Amino acid sequence: MRHWTLLLLALFTITAGCAQEDSNVEVSISSSSLPLIPATAISCAAIKNAAGDTPTSDISPSYFKVPKITFTRKNTDKQLIIAFIRINIPVPGGTAVSCEYGGDNLAALKDSWWGNTAKEALIDVGDANKSVSTDCALYCGGINSDNPYVASGTMEVFGLERNPSNQEETPVRVQTAISIQSF
């Protein structure tokens, strides 16, 4: 009996250790249920690419916006490079919402990202703040909103952490819950 107890205890310890992956990076958004807006909008990239001219609407009607995304790191001794953000929300009785932000659209969410030479979503080593937030809202449009509903899904962030001393890279994939509401 004692052997079975020890075996089960060891198995539980191994399973619990494997199941809990402790990430250095967390992502959060500034709003809970995001309303769908029945109009068009102008993305941050369109505004920045207009360079003083009048930007044109590039976000389809029935959009929601995430006002602020915050990236928090427990340890700031590595660079955090964000490759892209994906939002997936299953809509009751409709087509699922799927938006991806990468490249210039991602870089436009923060002035320092847009201003760097590579337009890379980079949070550098030793940033005085362990939390860094976007300066501009992320928009997702073209969503079916014929009937009122509330739908929840996930926002996933994909990227890597890079150790500047040896260039060792570690993949990063974190997520947070997101909810939209159609009236």
Backbone as ProteinMPNN parsed JSONL, in Angstrom:
{"seq_chain_A": "MRHWTLLLLALFTITAGCAQEDSNVEVSISSSSLPLIPATAISCAAIKNAAGDTPTSDISPSYFKVPKITFTRKNTDKQLIIAFIRINIPVPGGTAVSCEYGGDNLAALKDSWWGNTAKEALIDVGDANKSVSTDCALYCGGINSDNPYVASGTMEVFGLERNPSNQEETPVRVQTAISIQSF", "coords_chain_A": {"N_chain_A": [[0.821, -1.194, 0.0], [1.953, 1.216, 0.77], [3.811, 1.613, -1.264], [2.166, 2.098, -3.483], [1.009, 4.501, -2.689], [3.278, 6.182, -2.626], [3.984, 5.987, -5.334], [1.706, 7.13, -6.594], [1.855, 9.701, -5.473], [4.318, 10.568, -6.553], [3.666, 10.477, -9.305], [1.603, 12.397, -9.387], [3.067, 14.679, -8.667], [4.887, 14.895, -10.827], [3.049, 15.195, -12.979], [1.692, 17.541, -12.2], [3.831, 19.325, -12.257], [4.463, 19.382, -14.993], [2.164, 20.414, -16.107], [1.96, 23.038, -15.337], [3.051, 25.68, -16.773], [5.167, 28.282, -16.399], [5.024, 31.407, -17.464], [6.973, 34.209, -18.459], [5.765, 36.404, -19.49], [2.772, 38.293, -19.549], [-0.455, 39.138, -20.832], [-2.912, 41.665, -21.039], [-6.121, 43.28, -21.377], [-7.81, 46.471, -21.594], [-10.536, 46.657, -21.221], [-13.717, 45.127, -20.531], [-16.404, 43.823, -21.712], [-16.656, 44.432, -25.042], [-18.245, 46.745, -27.113], [-19.975, 46.285, -30.252], [-19.694, 48.408, -33.008], [-21.735, 50.005, -35.279], [-20.458, 51.123, -37.722], [-17.878, 52.5, -39.877], [-14.293, 52.658, -39.363], [-11.069, 54.158, -38.655], [-7.919, 52.818, -38.81], [-4.949, 52.686, -36.717], [-2.63, 52.364, -38.232], [-3.447, 53.368, -40.734], [-3.827, 56.049, -40.094], [-1.199, 56.798, -39.363], [0.177, 56.236, -41.735], [-0.938, 58.101, -43.404], [0.374, 60.454, -42.982], [-0.102, 63.26, -42.324], [-1.963, 63.895, -44.319], [-5.499, 63.454, -44.993], [-6.667, 60.615, -43.478], [-8.139, 57.56, -44.741], [-11.083, 55.6, -44.135], [-10.523, 52.328, -43.069], [-11.398, 50.196, -41.669], [-13.859, 47.815, -41.548], [-17.506, 48.052, -41.338], [-19.411, 47.398, -38.305], [-17.578, 46.939, -36.034], [-15.277, 46.294, -33.321], [-13.278, 47.768, -30.763], [-10.18, 47.441, -29.101], [-9.174, 49.252, -26.586], [-6.694, 49.478, -25.143], [-3.786, 47.522, -24.838], [-1.93, 45.67, -22.591], [1.302, 44.605, -21.825], [2.96, 42.632, -19.605], [5.896, 41.895, -17.871], [7.608, 39.647, -15.785], [10.321, 39.46, -15.444], [12.766, 41.494, -16.745], [15.092, 41.083, -18.237], [15.437, 40.214, -20.805], [14.79, 40.816, -24.3], [11.522, 41.437, -25.519], [9.835, 40.425, -28.278], [7.157, 40.977, -30.235], [5.37, 39.123, -32.483], [2.837, 38.699, -33.732], [-0.674, 39.32, -33.139], [-3.563, 37.53, -32.38], [-7.061, 37.321, -32.569], [-9.763, 35.38, -31.63], [-13.126, 34.683, -31.677], [-15.926, 32.839, -31.096], [-19.079, 33.24, -32.551], [-22.425, 33.199, -31.534], [-24.588, 31.326, -33.502], [-23.536, 32.4, -35.834], [-20.86, 33.566, -38.01], [-17.574, 32.97, -36.946], [-15.496, 35.356, -35.264], [-12.439, 36.495, -36.392], [-9.401, 37.973, -36.147], [-6.241, 39.195, -37.116], [-3.264, 40.772, -36.213], [-0.329, 42.064, -37.368], [2.962, 42.977, -38.563], [3.059, 46.221, -40.074], [0.547, 47.042, -39.116], [0.502, 46.066, -36.496], [2.801, 47.347, -35.457], [1.954, 49.99, -35.544], [0.404, 50.304, -33.302], [1.819, 51.262, -31.133], [3.741, 54.096, -30.498], [6.599, 54.053, -30.23], [7.204, 51.595, -31.393], [6.381, 51.996, -34.018], [8.122, 53.996, -34.696], [10.688, 52.858, -34.693], [13.405, 51.638, -36.726], [12.96, 49.102, -37.976], [10.277, 48.867, -37.644], [9.336, 47.224, -35.586], [7.618, 45.35, -33.141], [8.797, 45.749, -30.322], [9.828, 45.279, -27.027], [12.153, 46.436, -24.99], [15.181, 45.33, -23.256], [15.477, 45.596, -19.716], [13.57, 47.597, -19.386], [12.258, 50.29, -17.639], [9.705, 50.129, -16.599], [7.815, 47.302, -15.758], [5.545, 46.796, -17.063], [4.149, 47.462, -20.21], [2.202, 49.419, -22.33], [-0.009, 49.691, -25.176], [-0.337, 52.54, -27.38], [-2.357, 53.159, -29.055], [-5.597, 52.145, -30.25], [-6.597, 48.759, -31.003], [-8.336, 47.602, -33.757], [-11.098, 45.644, -34.909], [-13.003, 44.571, -37.492], [-16.038, 44.117, -39.562], [-17.948, 42.314, -38.601], [-20.587, 40.029, -38.098], [-23.62, 41.234, -37.025], [-26.411, 40.918, -36.751], [-28.287, 40.008, -34.853], [-28.844, 40.625, -31.346], [-26.204, 39.78, -29.122], [-23.828, 38.33, -26.822], [-20.521, 37.454, -26.88], [-17.704, 35.43, -26.166], [-14.161, 34.995, -26.301], [-10.724, 34.497, -27.202], [-7.709, 36.431, -26.975], [-4.683, 36.074, -28.429], [-1.185, 36.286, -28.087], [1.705, 36.129, -29.953], [5.158, 35.538, -30.096], [8.578, 36.168, -29.216], [11.14, 35.852, -26.721], [14.275, 37.315, -26.419], [17.589, 36.772, -25.517], [19.915, 39.2, -25.125], [22.696, 38.888, -24.755], [23.567, 36.33, -25.635], [21.99, 35.806, -27.802], [20.057, 33.845, -27.637], [16.863, 32.506, -28.174], [13.506, 32.333, -27.013], [10.372, 30.959, -27.534], [7.233, 32.703, -27.257], [3.952, 32.525, -26.198], [1.045, 33.774, -25.238], [-2.162, 34.369, -23.706], [-5.339, 36.064, -23.311], [-8.643, 36.567, -22.051], [-11.394, 37.723, -24.035], [-14.26, 39.674, -24.763], [-17.155, 40.398, -26.683], [-19.962, 42.504, -27.559], [-23.072, 42.661, -29.132], [-25.65, 44.872, -29.921]], "CA_chain_A": [[0.0, 0.0, 0.0], [2.838, 2.369, 0.855], [4.404, 1.79, -2.592], [1.145, 2.734, -4.33], [0.885, 5.888, -2.243], [4.453, 6.89, -3.129], [3.882, 6.048, -6.789], [0.693, 8.134, -6.929], [2.391, 11.009, -5.103], [5.315, 10.918, -7.564], [2.959, 10.738, -10.552], [0.917, 13.683, -9.229], [4.087, 15.73, -8.68], [5.365, 15.028, -12.207], [1.959, 15.728, -13.793], [1.458, 18.931, -11.817], [4.976, 20.095, -12.73], [4.389, 19.532, -16.445], [0.954, 21.135, -16.487], [2.04, 24.44, -14.977], [4.139, 26.363, -17.463], [5.226, 29.623, -15.861], [5.48, 32.324, -18.496], [7.49, 35.493, -18.019], [4.967, 37.453, -20.113], [1.318, 38.246, -19.437], [-1.134, 40.145, -21.636], [-4.241, 42.024, -20.543], [-6.768, 44.36, -22.124], [-8.327, 47.491, -20.693], [-11.986, 46.702, -21.164], [-14.291, 43.778, -20.468], [-17.257, 43.533, -22.87], [-16.429, 45.482, -26.04], [-19.436, 46.861, -27.965], [-19.839, 46.38, -31.709], [-20.097, 49.733, -33.472], [-22.223, 49.83, -36.657], [-19.901, 52.16, -38.591], [-16.504, 52.221, -40.262], [-13.319, 53.342, -38.515], [-9.746, 54.359, -39.243], [-6.909, 52.141, -37.99], [-3.752, 53.448, -36.365], [-1.707, 52.313, -39.375], [-3.947, 54.295, -41.76], [-3.55, 57.406, -39.614], [0.245, 57.048, -39.429], [0.588, 56.217, -43.141], [-1.467, 59.295, -44.072], [1.429, 61.467, -42.821], [-0.618, 64.622, -42.413], [-3.132, 63.918, -45.186], [-6.683, 62.9, -44.36], [-6.696, 59.155, -43.647], [-9.428, 56.999, -45.15], [-11.575, 54.482, -43.323], [-10.056, 51.026, -43.53], [-12.007, 49.186, -40.798], [-15.221, 47.525, -42.017], [-18.57, 48.296, -40.353], [-19.61, 46.437, -37.216], [-16.254, 46.684, -35.477], [-15.018, 46.599, -31.921], [-11.898, 48.205, -30.579], [-9.527, 47.17, -27.826], [-8.519, 50.542, -26.363], [-5.313, 49.384, -24.681], [-3.257, 46.191, -24.553], [-0.787, 45.799, -21.691], [2.217, 43.473, -21.758], [3.657, 42.679, -18.32], [6.956, 40.895, -17.739], [8.12, 39.474, -14.423], [11.756, 39.657, -15.52], [12.991, 42.326, -17.934], [16.469, 40.95, -18.714], [15.419, 39.796, -22.213], [13.923, 41.592, -25.189], [10.276, 40.8, -25.931], [9.488, 40.798, -29.645], [5.812, 40.483, -30.521], [5.262, 38.848, -33.915], [1.471, 39.031, -34.121], [-1.772, 39.138, -32.188], [-4.729, 36.904, -33.018], [-8.296, 37.299, -31.784], [-10.752, 34.399, -32.083], [-14.333, 34.703, -30.867], [-17.062, 32.17, -31.73], [-20.309, 34.038, -32.452], [-23.599, 32.321, -31.514], [-25.399, 31.304, -34.721], [-22.945, 33.195, -36.914], [-19.479, 33.3, -38.382], [-16.627, 33.322, -35.883], [-14.658, 36.53, -35.447], [-11.02, 36.186, -36.401], [-8.593, 39.122, -36.568], [-4.82, 39.073, -36.849], [-2.503, 42.01, -36.314], [1.104, 41.879, -37.479], [3.607, 43.946, -39.45], [2.803, 47.644, -39.836], [-0.657, 47.218, -38.298], [0.918, 45.851, -35.107], [3.748, 48.409, -35.097], [1.23, 51.259, -35.4], [-0.287, 50.36, -32.008], [2.663, 51.959, -30.156], [4.585, 55.065, -31.196], [8.013, 53.626, -30.275], [7.299, 50.495, -32.359], [6.253, 52.584, -35.345], [9.274, 54.861, -34.939], [11.98, 52.188, -34.863], [13.761, 51.397, -38.13], [12.351, 47.872, -38.489], [8.854, 48.866, -37.271], [9.215, 45.966, -34.866], [6.953, 45.438, -31.836], [9.891, 45.359, -29.443], [9.926, 45.82, -25.672], [13.583, 46.192, -24.8], [15.749, 44.862, -21.994], [15.594, 46.538, -18.613], [12.585, 48.673, -19.413], [12.017, 50.718, -16.255], [8.405, 49.592, -16.197], [7.624, 45.903, -16.138], [4.348, 46.787, -17.909], [4.163, 48.382, -21.344], [0.875, 49.429, -22.959], [-0.117, 50.288, -26.502], [-0.764, 53.938, -27.414], [-3.467, 53.279, -29.991], [-6.533, 51.017, -30.154], [-6.635, 47.697, -32.002], [-9.693, 47.509, -34.308], [-11.456, 44.417, -35.606], [-14.29, 44.902, -38.109], [-16.709, 43.203, -40.47], [-18.528, 41.27, -37.759], [-22.027, 39.849, -38.224], [-24.295, 41.719, -35.82], [-27.841, 40.999, -37.026], [-29.045, 39.779, -33.616], [-28.077, 40.934, -30.133], [-25.51, 38.662, -28.485], [-22.558, 38.522, -26.138], [-19.665, 36.32, -27.229], [-16.381, 35.478, -25.546], [-13.113, 34.234, -26.963], [-9.365, 34.742, -26.706], [-6.697, 37.215, -27.675], [-3.402, 35.397, -28.261], [-0.003, 37.035, -28.492], [2.783, 35.233, -30.366], [6.417, 36.237, -30.272], [9.726, 35.515, -28.612], [12.033, 36.596, -25.853], [15.653, 37.142, -26.899], [18.655, 37.139, -24.6], [20.834, 39.984, -25.954], [24.101, 38.505, -24.609], [23.909, 35.147, -26.433], [21.0, 35.737, -28.876], [19.158, 32.705, -27.441], [15.462, 32.926, -28.296], [12.503, 31.465, -26.42], [9.045, 31.319, -28.044], [6.243, 33.214, -26.307], [2.551, 32.476, -26.606], [0.194, 34.056, -24.077], [-3.511, 34.762, -24.112], [-6.267, 36.621, -22.333], [-10.037, 36.473, -22.48], [-11.973, 38.911, -24.654], [-15.699, 39.514, -24.926], [-17.795, 41.451, -27.474], [-21.415, 42.565, -27.37], [-23.85, 43.276, -30.201], [-26.925, 45.364, -29.383]], "C_chain_A": [[0.871, 1.266, 0.0], [3.475, 2.65, -0.513], [3.429, 2.482, -3.537], [0.986, 4.201, -3.963], [2.064, 6.711, -2.77], [4.416, 7.039, -4.638], [2.874, 7.105, -7.226], [1.171, 9.543, -6.606], [3.426, 11.476, -6.123], [4.66, 11.267, -8.893], [2.25, 12.085, -10.502], [1.911, 14.834, -9.306], [4.601, 15.969, -10.095], [4.297, 15.656, -13.082], [1.718, 17.191, -13.476], [2.598, 19.809, -12.314], [4.925, 20.34, -14.217], [3.226, 20.413, -16.863], [1.067, 22.628, -16.224], [3.253, 25.079, -15.625], [4.107, 27.816, -17.019], [5.832, 30.546, -16.903], [5.958, 33.627, -17.867], [6.601, 36.639, -18.484], [3.478, 37.213, -19.862], [0.75, 39.35, -20.32], [-2.498, 40.407, -21.01], [-4.79, 43.165, -21.391], [-7.49, 45.266, -21.145], [-9.841, 47.522, -20.557], [-12.539, 45.29, -21.125], [-15.127, 43.502, -21.706], [-17.181, 44.702, -23.851], [-17.636, 45.57, -26.97], [-19.083, 46.876, -29.445], [-20.41, 47.719, -32.143], [-20.488, 49.611, -34.941], [-21.764, 50.939, -37.602], [-18.519, 51.704, -39.035], [-15.57, 52.981, -39.32], [-11.995, 53.448, -39.266], [-8.72, 53.738, -38.303], [-5.738, 53.075, -37.693], [-2.763, 53.483, -37.525], [-2.15, 53.279, -40.474], [-3.662, 55.74, -41.367], [-2.065, 57.724, -39.772], [0.753, 57.051, -40.863], [0.105, 57.441, -43.906], [-0.486, 60.459, -43.985], [0.923, 62.89, -43.038], [-1.791, 64.779, -43.351], [-4.32, 63.343, -44.421], [-6.713, 61.393, -44.577], [-8.089, 58.685, -44.055], [-9.785, 55.825, -44.252], [-11.087, 53.166, -43.915], [-10.566, 49.882, -42.643], [-13.468, 49.036, -41.216], [-16.253, 47.807, -40.927], [-18.756, 47.111, -39.406], [-18.258, 45.994, -36.682], [-16.292, 46.84, -33.956], [-13.58, 47.069, -31.835], [-11.436, 47.856, -29.171], [-8.713, 48.425, -27.532], [-7.04, 50.451, -25.984], [-4.976, 47.924, -24.405], [-2.005, 46.395, -23.702], [-0.009, 44.49, -21.646], [3.024, 43.627, -20.472], [4.672, 41.546, -18.274], [7.43, 40.849, -16.292], [9.607, 39.802, -14.375], [12.041, 40.392, -16.827], [14.414, 42.212, -18.487], [16.573, 40.439, -20.15], [14.535, 40.754, -23.004], [12.657, 40.775, -25.452], [9.939, 41.329, -27.314], [8.141, 40.151, -29.954], [5.677, 40.335, -32.024], [3.869, 39.177, -34.435], [0.496, 38.733, -32.994], [-2.939, 38.553, -32.96], [-5.898, 36.918, -32.041], [-9.238, 36.301, -32.432], [-11.931, 34.418, -31.121], [-15.439, 33.967, -31.618], [-18.332, 32.992, -31.484], [-21.504, 33.088, -32.498], [-24.415, 32.442, -32.804], [-24.815, 32.084, -35.882], [-21.528, 32.754, -37.216], [-18.553, 33.762, -37.267], [-15.826, 34.565, -36.261], [-13.209, 36.075, -35.406], [-10.27, 37.393, -36.957], [-7.141, 38.834, -36.216], [-4.152, 40.41, -37.101], [-1.029, 41.667, -36.322], [1.677, 42.973, -38.362], [3.334, 45.385, -39.063], [1.574, 47.872, -38.964], [-0.346, 47.029, -36.817], [1.83, 46.983, -34.651], [3.04, 49.736, -34.851], [0.524, 51.393, -34.054], [0.52, 51.087, -30.936], [3.652, 52.849, -30.905], [6.046, 54.618, -31.298], [8.203, 52.451, -31.233], [7.28, 51.046, -33.775], [7.515, 53.368, -35.697], [10.597, 54.141, -35.103], [12.175, 51.784, -36.32], [13.045, 50.196, -38.731], [10.829, 47.839, -38.288], [8.513, 47.544, -36.584], [8.551, 46.215, -33.519], [7.912, 44.882, -30.795], [9.765, 46.063, -28.095], [11.319, 45.43, -25.208], [13.936, 45.729, -23.391], [15.719, 45.982, -20.966], [14.653, 47.713, -18.656], [12.242, 49.015, -17.965], [10.674, 50.211, -15.728], [8.312, 48.145, -16.631], [6.381, 45.749, -16.998], [4.468, 47.847, -18.981], [2.812, 48.267, -22.031], [0.929, 50.076, -24.33], [-0.636, 51.719, -26.373], [-2.038, 54.12, -28.224], [-4.324, 52.014, -29.928], [-6.354, 50.023, -31.299], [-8.09, 47.552, -32.443], [-9.892, 46.18, -35.013], [-12.862, 44.625, -36.168], [-14.845, 43.825, -39.008], [-17.398, 42.056, -39.76], [-20.042, 41.236, -37.93], [-22.708, 40.264, -36.923], [-25.797, 41.881, -36.04], [-28.694, 40.86, -35.773], [-28.188, 40.166, -32.425], [-27.435, 39.665, -29.552], [-24.321, 39.175, -27.687], [-21.74, 37.274, -26.45], [-18.283, 36.524, -26.612], [-15.41, 34.59, -26.304], [-11.768, 34.563, -26.361], [-8.607, 35.704, -27.602], [-5.377, 36.52, -27.366], [-2.284, 36.287, -28.789], [1.11, 36.026, -28.766], [4.051, 36.061, -30.563], [7.56, 35.445, -29.698], [10.411, 36.453, -27.642], [13.449, 36.271, -26.291], [16.626, 37.633, -25.831], [19.697, 37.908, -25.41], [22.301, 39.553, -25.842], [24.479, 37.299, -25.468], [22.935, 34.9, -27.598], [20.086, 34.506, -28.789], [17.716, 33.211, -27.436], [14.536, 31.864, -27.716], [11.136, 31.879, -26.961], [8.121, 31.775, -26.921], [4.87, 33.087, -26.947], [1.714, 32.637, -25.349], [-1.177, 34.484, -24.572], [-4.273, 35.377, -22.953], [-7.668, 36.497, -22.912], [-10.481, 37.81, -23.074], [-13.442, 38.645, -24.917], [-16.244, 40.695, -25.759], [-19.304, 41.383, -27.273], [-22.056, 43.306, -28.541], [-25.204, 43.66, -29.613], [-28.045, 45.241, -30.395]], "O_chain_A": [[0.565, 2.249, -0.676], [3.657, 3.811, -0.877], [3.826, 3.357, -4.307], [0.844, 5.05, -4.843], [1.872, 7.807, -3.296], [4.772, 8.091, -5.17], [3.155, 7.892, -8.129], [0.925, 10.475, -7.372], [3.423, 12.641, -6.518], [5.047, 12.239, -9.541], [2.291, 12.839, -11.474], [1.634, 15.853, -9.939], [4.738, 17.116, -10.52], [4.599, 16.563, -13.858], [1.556, 18.003, -14.387], [2.356, 20.934, -12.751], [5.311, 21.418, -14.669], [3.307, 21.094, -17.886], [0.338, 23.412, -16.831], [4.357, 25.023, -15.083], [3.115, 28.508, -17.244], [7.026, 30.467, -17.188], [5.41, 34.084, -16.865], [6.674, 37.736, -17.931], [2.991, 36.086, -19.951], [1.397, 40.376, -20.532], [-3.154, 39.491, -20.516], [-4.045, 43.909, -22.029], [-7.751, 44.882, -20.005], [-10.368, 48.361, -19.827], [-11.909, 44.359, -21.626], [-14.591, 42.98, -22.683], [-17.59, 45.819, -23.533], [-18.019, 44.562, -27.564], [-18.045, 47.4, -29.847], [-21.486, 48.118, -31.696], [-19.685, 49.169, -35.763], [-22.59, 51.618, -38.213], [-18.044, 50.647, -38.62], [-16.013, 53.849, -38.568], [-11.829, 52.904, -40.358], [-8.66, 54.096, -37.126], [-5.566, 54.111, -38.336], [-2.13, 54.509, -37.775], [-1.31, 53.942, -41.083], [-3.299, 56.559, -42.212], [-1.709, 58.797, -40.261], [1.677, 57.8, -41.181], [0.672, 57.786, -44.943], [-0.514, 61.356, -44.828], [1.473, 63.632, -43.852], [-2.562, 65.726, -43.196], [-4.157, 62.807, -43.325], [-6.778, 60.931, -45.716], [-9.09, 59.334, -43.75], [-8.919, 55.154, -43.692], [-11.223, 52.924, -45.115], [-10.198, 48.726, -42.852], [-14.22, 50.011, -41.235], [-15.926, 47.805, -39.74], [-18.32, 45.991, -39.675], [-17.845, 44.846, -36.848], [-17.211, 47.435, -33.394], [-12.769, 46.802, -32.722], [-12.183, 47.959, -28.198], [-7.674, 48.648, -28.155], [-6.228, 51.252, -26.448], [-5.768, 47.187, -23.819], [-1.131, 47.19, -24.047], [-0.577, 43.415, -21.456], [3.696, 44.639, -20.276], [4.362, 40.398, -18.591], [7.628, 41.884, -15.657], [10.097, 40.352, -13.389], [11.605, 39.96, -17.893], [14.897, 43.14, -19.137], [17.678, 40.25, -20.659], [13.653, 41.413, -22.453], [12.723, 39.554, -25.591], [9.776, 42.535, -27.503], [8.008, 38.927, -29.934], [5.848, 41.304, -32.764], [3.727, 39.852, -35.455], [0.796, 38.008, -32.045], [-3.269, 39.014, -34.053], [-5.76, 36.581, -30.865], [-9.487, 36.363, -33.636], [-11.776, 34.203, -29.919], [-15.857, 34.426, -32.681], [-18.62, 33.386, -30.354], [-21.594, 32.257, -33.402], [-24.877, 33.528, -33.154], [-25.535, 32.401, -36.829], [-21.062, 31.716, -36.746], [-18.745, 34.842, -36.708], [-15.521, 34.791, -37.432], [-12.801, 35.356, -34.494], [-10.48, 37.786, -38.104], [-6.847, 38.296, -35.149], [-4.444, 41.091, -38.083], [-0.531, 41.046, -35.383], [0.93, 43.816, -38.859], [3.369, 45.741, -37.885], [1.559, 48.798, -38.154], [-0.876, 47.754, -35.975], [1.642, 47.522, -33.561], [3.492, 50.528, -34.024], [0.087, 52.488, -33.698], [-0.046, 51.491, -29.92], [4.319, 52.399, -31.837], [6.666, 54.787, -32.348], [9.271, 52.324, -31.831], [8.059, 50.622, -34.629], [7.929, 53.4, -36.856], [11.553, 54.734, -35.603], [11.203, 51.611, -37.056], [12.573, 50.258, -39.866], [10.169, 46.892, -38.713], [7.557, 46.854, -36.94], [8.88, 47.182, -32.832], [7.851, 43.707, -30.433], [9.615, 47.283, -28.03], [11.628, 44.249, -25.053], [13.111, 45.738, -22.478], [15.91, 47.153, -21.292], [14.914, 48.735, -18.02], [11.969, 48.124, -17.161], [10.539, 49.904, -14.544], [8.691, 47.803, -17.751], [6.173, 44.696, -17.601], [4.841, 48.988, -18.705], [2.328, 47.165, -22.287], [1.798, 50.902, -24.611], [-1.288, 52.068, -25.39], [-2.723, 55.134, -28.086], [-3.828, 50.939, -29.59], [-6.006, 50.401, -32.418], [-8.98, 47.398, -31.606], [-8.972, 45.653, -35.638], [-13.808, 44.832, -35.408], [-14.237, 42.773, -39.203], [-17.425, 40.938, -40.273], [-20.702, 42.275, -37.91], [-22.416, 39.722, -35.856], [-26.395, 42.854, -35.58], [-29.72, 41.529, -35.647], [-26.963, 40.057, -32.469], [-28.065, 38.609, -29.506], [-23.874, 40.308, -27.862], [-22.231, 36.155, -26.296], [-17.77, 37.641, -26.547], [-15.791, 33.568, -26.873], [-11.662, 34.869, -25.174], [-8.831, 35.78, -28.81], [-4.99, 36.387, -26.205], [-2.433, 36.954, -29.813], [1.419, 35.18, -27.927], [4.009, 37.152, -31.13], [7.537, 34.215, -29.683], [10.283, 37.674, -27.726], [13.793, 35.109, -26.509], [16.507, 38.745, -25.315], [20.314, 37.329, -26.304], [23.082, 39.827, -26.754], [25.596, 37.242, -25.982], [23.051, 33.894, -28.298], [19.416, 34.165, -29.763], [17.391, 34.204, -26.786], [14.747, 30.665, -27.897], [10.774, 33.051, -26.855], [8.212, 31.301, -25.789], [4.659, 33.492, -28.09], [1.676, 31.748, -24.498], [-1.331, 34.91, -25.717], [-3.907, 35.232, -21.786], [-7.842, 36.341, -24.121], [-10.012, 38.875, -22.675], [-13.827, 37.525, -25.253], [-15.841, 41.841, -25.559], [-19.851, 40.355, -26.874], [-21.652, 44.413, -28.897], [-25.827, 42.875, -28.898], [-29.183, 45.609, -30.105]]}, "name": "protein", "num_of_chains": 1, "seq": "MRHWTLLLLALFTITAGCAQEDSNVEVSISSSSLPLIPATAISCAAIKNAAGDTPTSDISPSYFKVPKITFTRKNTDKQLIIAFIRINIPVPGGTAVSCEYGGDNLAALKDSWWGNTAKEALIDVGDANKSVSTDCALYCGGINSDNPYVASGTMEVFGLERNPSNQEETPVRVQTAISIQSF"}
